[in-house]
Amino acid sequence: MTDIPHKRFTFDTVFDDRGGVSAPPRVKKNFTLEELELAKAEAFAAGEQSAVAQAEREAAVALGQVGQAIHSAFSTLAAVAHEHREGSAMLALACGRAIADAALDQFPEAPTQAALVALAREVEAQPKLTVRVASHLVERTQAALETTAHAIGFPGQILARADAHLPAAAFVLDWGDGRAAFDPTDAAARVTQALEAAIAAEGLHAEPLLPASEG
């Protein structure tokens, strides 16, 4: 018996779904210089496109992170700006109150005079005005109101009376058909409450940190 050398099975036969047999395409083993250069250029272009796409993805992620950081920074700045506005408003209020207190200490009759001027039309037909003030300000207030009444043309009688319960610069003005009162402590408290309410309502929704043209 003649020994016939067996050919190694290379698994190069392809069977399709219908039982047909086909041989796979042969891989070209020899390439020209032009083909090698073309393959090299195509591989380089594919790699370059892949690198550009990766860089673009990384840039998009970086930009998103920058945007989040900016948003967080502006939120923090808005809170700081609101706190600064609140502190500035309270400081201005404290300064204003200090100035007002000093002015009232110097001219405690001024609020009563201002009230009489403001109420000139209300009291012009009244025969008498009664004003209650702190005990040590009766004479001073009487003289100041008589001067003011003469200036505005009020012909009625003005009578200042002492009230031990009223602080300096406070008064109660009565003209029969109505009355007006002023207490510097109560007035200061109302101003403070109004300012605090305005700041609370404003919250973090005040004017933008940057003008629209610079945003």
Secondary structure, DSSP 8 states (H G I E B T S, - for coil): -------------EE-TTS-EE----------HHHHHHHHHHHHHHHHHHHHHHHHHHHHHHHHHHHHHHHHHHHHHHHHHHHHHHHHHHHHHHHHHHHHHHHHHH-TTHHHHHHHHHTHHHHTT-SEEEEEE-GGGHHHHHHHHHHHHHHHT--SEEEEEE-TTS-TT-EEEE-SS-EEEE-HHHHHHHHHHHHHHHHHHHTT-SS-SS-TTT-
